[in-house]
């Protein structure tokens, strides 16, 4: 997953008022440290498989609850 797609997920969640900040996104949606998302963008690194799986699971759960 490249940074663009992760940015899109963050922006979409922020617009939906499901996330307040990049730190909130990192901790609540990726289950990583509050600086993780910012570090990925700064270091131009790819998201870990663990964080990606966590994001996918959280998105699925949230989508189920919104039905």
NUNU-263733 format. One record per atom (N, C-alpha, C): x, y, z; atom name; residue number from 1; residue in three letters. Coordinates in Angstrom, 3 decimals, decimal comma. Example, Ala and Ser with C-alpha at 12.3 -4.5 7.8 and 13.67 -1.06 7.14 Angstrom:
residues 2
+----------+----------+----------+-------+-----+---------+
!        x !        y !        z ! atomo ! num ! residuo !
+----------+----------+----------+-------+-----+---------+
!   13,190 !   -5,690 !    7,800 !     N !   1 !     ALA !
!   12,300 !   -4,500 !    7,800 !    CA !   1 !     ALA !
!   13,200 !   -3,300 !    7,800 !     C !   1 !     ALA !
!   12,850 !   -2,250 !    7,080 !     N !   2 !     SER !
!   13,670 !   -1,060 !    7,140 !    CA !   2 !     SER !
!   12,900 !    0,030 !    7,870 !     C !   2 !     SER !
+----------+----------+----------+-------+-----+---------+
END
This chain:
residues 67
+----------+----------+----------+-------+-----+---------+
!        x !        y !        z ! atomo ! num ! residuo !
+----------+----------+----------+-------+-----+---------+
!    0,858 !   -1,177 !    0,000 !     N !   1 !     UNK !
!    0,000 !    0,000 !    0,000 !    CA !   1 !     UNK !
!    0,894 !    1,226 !    0,000 !     C !   1 !     UNK !
!    0,725 !    2,064 !   -0,972 !     N !   2 !     UNK !
!    1,575 !    3,244 !   -1,004 !    CA !   2 !     UNK !
!    1,018 !    4,354 !   -0,123 !     C !   2 !     UNK !
!    1,809 !    5,390 !    0,040 !     N !   3 !     UNK !
!    1,442 !    6,489 !    0,924 !    CA !   3 !     UNK !
!    0,195 !    7,214 !    0,440 !     C !   3 !     UNK !
!    0,009 !    7,324 !   -0,866 !     N !   4 !     UNK !
!   -1,168 !    8,001 !   -1,405 !    CA !   4 !     UNK !
!   -2,457 !    7,349 !   -0,933 !     C !   4 !     UNK !
!   -2,512 !    6,048 !   -0,990 !     N !   5 !     UNK !
!   -3,705 !    5,327 !   -0,575 !    CA !   5 !     UNK !
!   -3,941 !    5,484 !    0,928 !     C !   5 !     UNK !
!   -2,878 !    5,456 !    1,698 !     N !   6 !     UNK !
!   -2,992 !    5,660 !    3,138 !    CA !   6 !     UNK !
!   -3,479 !    7,081 !    3,424 !     C !   6 !     UNK !
!   -2,967 !    8,053 !    2,679 !     N !   7 !     UNK !
!   -3,427 !    9,439 !    2,827 !    CA !   7 !     UNK !
!   -4,914 !    9,553 !    2,515 !     C !   7 !     UNK !
!   -5,347 !    8,851 !    1,488 !     N !   8 !     UNK !
!   -6,760 !    8,876 !    1,113 !    CA !   8 !     UNK !
!   -7,629 !    8,290 !    2,228 !     C !   8 !     UNK !
!   -7,177 !    7,202 !    2,827 !     N !   9 !     UNK !
!   -7,918 !    6,600 !    3,944 !    CA !   9 !     UNK !
!   -8,008 !    7,592 !    5,099 !     C !   9 !     UNK !
!   -6,895 !    8,237 !    5,416 !     N !  10 !     UNK !
!   -6,877 !    9,223 !    6,510 !    CA !  10 !     UNK !
!   -7,827 !   10,377 !    6,217 !     C !  10 !     UNK !
!   -7,735 !   10,945 !    5,033 !     N !  11 !     UNK !
!   -8,576 !   12,088 !    4,673 !    CA !  11 !     UNK !
!  -10,060 !   11,722 !    4,680 !     C !  11 !     UNK !
!  -10,392 !   10,539 !    4,185 !     N !  12 !     UNK !
!  -11,785 !   10,088 !    4,162 !    CA !  12 !     UNK !
!  -12,324 !    9,934 !    5,579 !     C !  12 !     UNK !
!  -11,536 !    9,319 !    6,446 !     N !  13 !     UNK !
!  -11,950 !    9,150 !    7,839 !    CA !  13 !     UNK !
!  -12,064 !   10,495 !    8,551 !     C !  13 !     UNK !
!  -11,172 !   11,410 !    8,226 !     N !  14 !     UNK !
!  -11,217 !   12,743 !    8,839 !    CA !  14 !     UNK !
!  -12,470 !   13,488 !    8,394 !     C !  14 !     UNK !
!  -12,794 !   13,428 !    7,109 !     N !  15 !     UNK !
!  -14,005 !   14,074 !    6,595 !    CA !  15 !     UNK !
!  -15,263 !   13,487 !    7,231 !     C !  15 !     UNK !
!  -15,237 !   12,194 !    7,506 !     N !  16 !     UNK !
!  -16,374 !   11,522 !    8,136 !    CA !  16 !     UNK !
!  -16,392 !   11,730 !    9,654 !     C !  16 !     UNK !
!  -15,426 !   12,492 !   10,136 !     N !  17 !     UNK !
!  -15,280 !   12,770 !   11,568 !    CA !  17 !     UNK !
!  -15,079 !   11,505 !   12,397 !     C !  17 !     UNK !
!  -14,383 !   10,545 !   11,807 !     N !  18 !     UNK !
!  -14,054 !    9,302 !   12,503 !    CA !  18 !     UNK !
!  -12,629 !    9,305 !   13,032 !     C !  18 !     UNK !
!  -11,884 !   10,341 !   12,676 !     N !  19 !     UNK !
!  -10,518 !   10,516 !   13,158 !    CA !  19 !     UNK !
!  -10,283 !   12,018 !   13,315 !     C !  19 !     UNK !
!   -9,542 !   12,391 !   14,355 !     N !  20 !     UNK !
!   -9,326 !   13,808 !   14,643 !    CA !  20 !     UNK !
!   -7,984 !   14,331 !   14,155 !     C !  20 !     UNK !
!   -6,985 !   13,463 !   14,122 !     N !  21 !     UNK !
!   -5,631 !   13,903 !   13,786 !    CA !  21 !     UNK !
!   -4,825 !   12,725 !   13,243 !     C !  21 !     UNK !
!   -3,635 !   13,031 !   12,757 !     N !  22 !     UNK !
!   -2,743 !   11,973 !   12,280 !    CA !  22 !     UNK !
!   -2,330 !   11,065 !   13,434 !     C !  22 !     UNK !
!   -2,143 !   11,653 !   14,592 !     N !  23 !     UNK !
!   -1,783 !   10,852 !   15,773 !    CA !  23 !     UNK !
!   -2,931 !    9,912 !   16,141 !     C !  23 !     UNK !
!   -4,156 !   10,418 !   16,094 !     N !  24 !     UNK !
!   -5,343 !    9,611 !   16,370 !    CA !  24 !     UNK !
!   -5,460 !    8,474 !   15,350 !     C !  24 !     UNK !
!   -5,234 !    8,785 !   14,079 !     N !  25 !     UNK !
!   -5,270 !    7,781 !   13,015 !    CA !  25 !     UNK !
!   -4,244 !    6,684 !   13,283 !     C !  25 !     UNK !
!   -3,034 !    7,090 !   13,635 !     N !  26 !     UNK !
!   -1,970 !    6,125 !   13,918 !    CA !  26 !     UNK !
!   -2,340 !    5,190 !   15,062 !     C !  26 !     UNK !
!   -2,822 !    5,777 !   16,141 !     N !  27 !     UNK !
!   -3,113 !    4,978 !   17,334 !    CA !  27 !     UNK !
!   -4,394 !    4,153 !   17,209 !     C !  27 !     UNK !
!   -5,462 !    4,770 !   16,724 !     N !  28 !     UNK !
!   -6,766 !    4,098 !   16,722 !    CA !  28 !     UNK !
!   -7,016 !    3,228 !   15,496 !     C !  28 !     UNK !
!   -6,539 !    3,646 !   14,348 !     N !  29 !     UNK !
!   -6,842 !    2,917 !   13,111 !    CA !  29 !     UNK !
!   -5,719 !    1,992 !   12,663 !     C !  29 !     UNK !
!   -4,477 !    2,324 !   13,039 !     N !  30 !     UNK !
!   -3,335 !    1,489 !   12,650 !    CA !  30 !     UNK !
!   -2,765 !    0,706 !   13,831 !     C !  30 !     UNK !
!   -3,183 !    1,079 !   15,046 !     N !  31 !     UNK !
!   -2,678 !    0,457 !   16,285 !    CA !  31 !     UNK !
!   -1,151 !    0,555 !   16,380 !     C !  31 !     UNK !
!   -0,674 !    1,738 !   16,054 !     N !  32 !     UNK !
!    0,762 !    2,024 !   16,121 !    CA !  32 !     UNK !
!    0,967 !    3,250 !   17,002 !     C !  32 !     UNK !
!    2,212 !    3,660 !   17,175 !     N !  33 !     UNK !
!    2,502 !    4,851 !   17,975 !    CA !  33 !     UNK !
!    1,905 !    6,081 !   17,291 !     C !  33 !     UNK !
!    1,691 !    7,133 !   18,069 !     N !  34 !     UNK !
!    1,032 !    8,315 !   17,528 !    CA !  34 !     UNK !
!    1,823 !    9,002 !   16,419 !     C !  34 !     UNK !
!    3,094 !    8,722 !   16,308 !     N !  35 !     UNK !
!    3,923 !    9,340 !   15,260 !    CA !  35 !     UNK !
!    4,103 !    8,445 !   14,020 !     C !  35 !     UNK !
!    3,521 !    7,268 !   14,029 !     N !  36 !     UNK !
!    3,738 !    6,291 !   12,955 !    CA !  36 !     UNK !
!    3,351 !    6,822 !   11,574 !     C !  36 !     UNK !
!    2,154 !    7,352 !   11,439 !     N !  37 !     UNK !
!    1,684 !    7,835 !   10,139 !    CA !  37 !     UNK !
!    2,569 !    8,971 !    9,619 !     C !  37 !     UNK !
!    2,920 !    9,897 !   10,471 !     N !  38 !     UNK !
!    3,806 !   10,994 !   10,070 !    CA !  38 !     UNK !
!    5,184 !   10,483 !    9,667 !     C !  38 !     UNK !
!    5,686 !    9,496 !   10,396 !     N !  39 !     UNK !
!    6,992 !    8,912 !   10,090 !    CA !  39 !     UNK !
!    6,988 !    8,256 !    8,709 !     C !  39 !     UNK !
!    5,897 !    7,565 !    8,369 !     N !  40 !     UNK !
!    5,813 !    6,920 !    7,057 !    CA !  40 !     UNK !
!    5,948 !    7,943 !    5,940 !     C !  40 !     UNK !
!    5,247 !    9,048 !    6,078 !     N !  41 !     UNK !
!    5,282 !   10,083 !    5,042 !    CA !  41 !     UNK !
!    6,650 !   10,751 !    4,974 !     C !  41 !     UNK !
!    7,211 !   11,064 !    6,114 !     N !  42 !     UNK !
!    8,507 !   11,742 !    6,158 !    CA !  42 !     UNK !
!    9,628 !   10,857 !    5,613 !     C !  42 !     UNK !
!    9,636 !    9,595 !    6,011 !     N !  43 !     UNK !
!   10,695 !    8,671 !    5,610 !    CA !  43 !     UNK !
!   10,397 !    7,986 !    4,278 !     C !  43 !     UNK !
!    9,221 !    8,266 !    3,710 !     N !  44 !     UNK !
!    8,784 !    7,638 !    2,459 !    CA !  44 !     UNK !
!    8,876 !    6,112 !    2,554 !     C !  44 !     UNK !
!    8,344 !    5,586 !    3,654 !     N !  45 !     UNK !
!    8,330 !    4,141 !    3,880 !    CA !  45 !     UNK !
!    6,940 !    3,598 !    3,628 !     C !  45 !     UNK !
!    6,871 !    2,317 !    3,397 !     N !  46 !     UNK !
!    5,601 !    1,637 !    3,182 !    CA !  46 !     UNK !
!    4,988 !    1,248 !    4,529 !     C !  46 !     UNK !
!    3,672 !    1,181 !    4,565 !     N !  47 !     UNK !
!    2,965 !    0,753 !    5,766 !    CA !  47 !     UNK !
!    3,270 !   -0,732 !    6,022 !     C !  47 !     UNK !
!    3,368 !   -1,090 !    7,287 !     N !  48 !     UNK !
!    3,640 !   -2,490 !    7,622 !    CA !  48 !     UNK !
!    2,405 !   -3,340 !    7,333 !     C !  48 !     UNK !
!    2,628 !   -4,610 !    7,094 !     N !  49 !     UNK !
!    1,525 !   -5,539 !    6,852 !    CA !  49 !     UNK !
!    0,601 !   -5,578 !    8,071 !     C !  49 !     UNK !
!    1,193 !   -5,544 !    9,254 !     N !  50 !     UNK !
!    0,405 !   -5,554 !   10,491 !    CA !  50 !     UNK !
!   -0,519 !   -4,340 !   10,570 !     C !  50 !     UNK !
!    0,016 !   -3,155 !   10,286 !     N !  51 !     UNK !
!   -0,795 !   -1,932 !   10,336 !    CA !  51 !     UNK !
!   -1,860 !   -1,949 !    9,240 !     C !  51 !     UNK !
!   -1,510 !   -2,450 !    8,077 !     N !  52 !     UNK !
!   -2,463 !   -2,548 !    6,972 !    CA !  52 !     UNK !
!   -3,614 !   -3,487 !    7,327 !     C !  52 !     UNK !
!   -3,299 !   -4,614 !    7,921 !     N !  53 !     UNK !
!   -4,327 !   -5,569 !    8,336 !    CA !  53 !     UNK !
!   -5,228 !   -4,964 !    9,412 !     C !  53 !     UNK !
!   -4,636 !   -4,231 !   10,318 !     N !  54 !     UNK !
!   -5,408 !   -3,570 !   11,375 !    CA !  54 !     UNK !
!   -6,346 !   -2,535 !   10,774 !     C !  54 !     UNK !
!   -5,847 !   -1,739 !    9,844 !     N !  55 !     UNK !
!   -6,684 !   -0,741 !    9,181 !    CA !  55 !     UNK !
!   -7,845 !   -1,412 !    8,458 !     C !  55 !     UNK !
!   -7,564 !   -2,461 !    7,718 !     N !  56 !     UNK !
!   -8,616 !   -3,176 !    6,975 !    CA !  56 !     UNK !
!   -9,682 !   -3,710 !    7,925 !     C !  56 !     UNK !
!   -9,261 !   -4,297 !    9,027 !     N !  57 !     UNK !
!  -10,204 !   -4,849 !   10,000 !    CA !  57 !     UNK !
!  -11,057 !   -3,746 !   10,623 !     C !  57 !     UNK !
!  -10,426 !   -2,639 !   10,967 !     N !  58 !     UNK !
!  -11,166 !   -1,516 !   11,568 !    CA !  58 !     UNK !
!  -12,159 !   -0,921 !   10,575 !     C !  58 !     UNK !
!  -11,759 !   -0,801 !    9,329 !     N !  59 !     UNK !
!  -12,661 !   -0,280 !    8,305 !    CA !  59 !     UNK !
!  -13,854 !   -1,216 !    8,114 !     C !  59 !     UNK !
!  -13,599 !   -2,504 !    8,086 !     N !  60 !     UNK !
!  -14,676 !   -3,494 !    7,936 !    CA !  60 !     UNK !
!  -15,648 !   -3,417 !    9,102 !     C !  60 !     UNK !
!  -15,128 !   -3,366 !   10,316 !     N !  61 !     UNK !
!  -15,968 !   -3,276 !   11,498 !    CA !  61 !     UNK !
!  -16,801 !   -2,001 !   11,477 !     C !  61 !     UNK !
!  -16,197 !   -0,897 !   11,125 !     N !  62 !     UNK !
!  -16,898 !    0,381 !   11,075 !    CA !  62 !     UNK !
!  -17,989 !    0,360 !    9,999 !     C !  62 !     UNK !
!  -17,684 !   -0,216 !    8,859 !     N !  63 !     UNK !
!  -18,670 !   -0,318 !    7,780 !    CA !  63 !     UNK !
!  -19,865 !   -1,172 !    8,216 !     C !  63 !     UNK !
!  -19,594 !   -2,259 !    8,920 !     N !  64 !     UNK !
!  -20,674 !   -3,140 !    9,411 !    CA !  64 !     UNK !
!  -21,588 !   -2,397 !   10,376 !     C !  64 !     UNK !
!  -20,988 !   -1,587 !   11,246 !     N !  65 !     UNK !
!  -21,764 !   -0,852 !   12,242 !    CA !  65 !     UNK !
!  -22,602 !    0,263 !   11,622 !     C !  65 !     UNK !
!  -22,170 !    0,755 !   10,463 !     N !  66 !     UNK !
!  -22,884 !    1,869 !    9,816 !    CA !  66 !     UNK !
!  -24,070 !    1,389 !    8,993 !     C !  66 !     UNK !
!  -24,200 !    0,091 !    8,798 !     N !  67 !     UNK !
!  -25,307 !   -0,450 !    8,013 !    CA !  67 !     UNK !
!  -26,610 !   -0,372 !    8,770 !     C !  67 !     UNK !
+----------+----------+----------+-------+-----+---------+
END
